[in-house]
Amino acid sequence: MQDPSNEQEMIAKKAAAVARSYEADPIPIGVYYEVELPTYEDAVFQRIPALGEKPLVEQDVFHRDITPLLEAMR
């Protein structure tokens, strides 16, 4: 898949993968559909870079500036 955000391409590729899975002679084996997307951890590390350095349980969560969070909620 060239562009995972292209919904039409994704639908067409999935439909082709399902159709291919019904073939009987020869029996197709292998990967029918594959797309590379960022993992959950990648997204978390992008939003909170400090988690890449040490785990949350070791983070000082009591002494941090929450002003930007409060401003975003206004």
One Martini backbone bead per residue (centre of mass of N, CA, C, O) as a GRO file, in nm:
protein
   74
    1MET     BB    1   0.097   0.036   0.023
    2GLN     BB    2   0.129   0.374  -0.021
    3ASP     BB    3  -0.142   0.507   0.138
    4PRO     BB    4  -0.306   0.477   0.441
    5SER     BB    5  -0.503   0.741   0.396
    6ASN     BB    6  -0.621   0.592   0.147
    7GLU     BB    7  -0.928   0.461   0.141
    8GLN     BB    8  -0.970   0.344  -0.146
    9GLU     BB    9  -0.715   0.170  -0.153
   10MET     BB   10  -0.775   0.001   0.100
   11ILE     BB   11  -1.040  -0.127  -0.001
   12ALA     BB   12  -0.925  -0.259  -0.258
   13LYS     BB   13  -0.710  -0.436  -0.117
   14LYS     BB   14  -0.904  -0.594   0.069
   15ALA     BB   15  -1.083  -0.712  -0.155
   16ALA     BB   16  -0.851  -0.863  -0.297
   17ALA     BB   17  -0.776  -1.039  -0.052
   18VAL     BB   18  -1.045  -1.186  -0.024
   19ALA     BB   19  -1.059  -1.301  -0.310
   20ARG     BB   20  -0.789  -1.460  -0.290
   21SER     BB   21  -0.881  -1.650  -0.046
   22TYR     BB   22  -1.089  -1.819  -0.253
   23GLU     BB   23  -0.888  -1.969  -0.384
   24ALA     BB   24  -0.806  -2.318  -0.497
   25ASP     BB   25  -0.608  -2.309  -0.768
   26PRO     BB   26  -0.395  -2.259  -0.599
   27ILE     BB   27  -0.329  -2.234  -0.276
   28PRO     BB   28  -0.310  -1.954  -0.102
   29ILE     BB   29  -0.016  -1.826   0.058
   30GLY     BB   30   0.017  -1.575   0.299
   31VAL     BB   31   0.015  -1.239   0.235
   32TYR     BB   32  -0.265  -1.034   0.153
   33TYR     BB   33  -0.227  -0.799   0.379
   34GLU     BB   34  -0.040  -0.483   0.412
   35VAL     BB   35   0.043  -0.237   0.672
   36GLU     BB   36   0.222   0.052   0.773
   37LEU     BB   37   0.208   0.150   1.112
   38PRO     BB   38   0.207   0.304   1.387
   39THR     BB   39   0.249   0.249   1.698
   40TYR     BB   40   0.150   0.314   2.007
   41GLU     BB   41   0.431   0.379   2.120
   42ASP     BB   42   0.510   0.587   1.908
   43ALA     BB   43   0.284   0.789   1.981
   44VAL     BB   44   0.361   0.828   2.278
   45PHE     BB   45   0.660   0.920   2.233
   46GLN     BB   46   0.577   1.170   2.069
   47ARG     BB   47   0.406   1.307   2.303
   48ILE     BB   48   0.615   1.157   2.532
   49PRO     BB   49   0.949   1.159   2.544
   50ALA     BB   50   1.017   1.066   2.844
   51LEU     BB   51   0.927   0.758   2.799
   52GLY     BB   52   1.196   0.681   2.645
   53GLU     BB   53   1.383   0.700   2.905
   54LYS     BB   54   1.143   0.638   3.121
   55PRO     BB   55   0.915   0.514   3.301
   56LEU     BB   56   0.628   0.615   3.451
   57VAL     BB   57   0.692   0.502   3.740
   58GLU     BB   58   0.966   0.703   3.736
   59GLN     BB   59   0.807   0.951   3.724
   60ASP     BB   60   0.747   1.294   3.802
   61VAL     BB   61   0.404   1.376   3.858
   62PHE     BB   62   0.392   1.609   4.093
   63HIS     BB   63   0.632   1.798   3.942
   64ARG     BB   64   0.438   1.970   3.723
   65ASP     BB   65   0.338   2.158   3.447
   66ILE     BB   66  -0.024   2.230   3.380
   67THR     BB   67  -0.087   2.488   3.219
   68PRO     BB   68  -0.122   2.388   2.923
   69LEU     BB   69  -0.364   2.209   2.988
   70LEU     BB   70  -0.553   2.430   3.099
   71GLU     BB   71  -0.547   2.610   2.844
   72ALA     BB   72  -0.666   2.392   2.646
   73MET     BB   73  -0.950   2.378   2.818
   74ARG     BB   74  -1.063   2.686   2.762
   0.00000   0.00000   0.00000
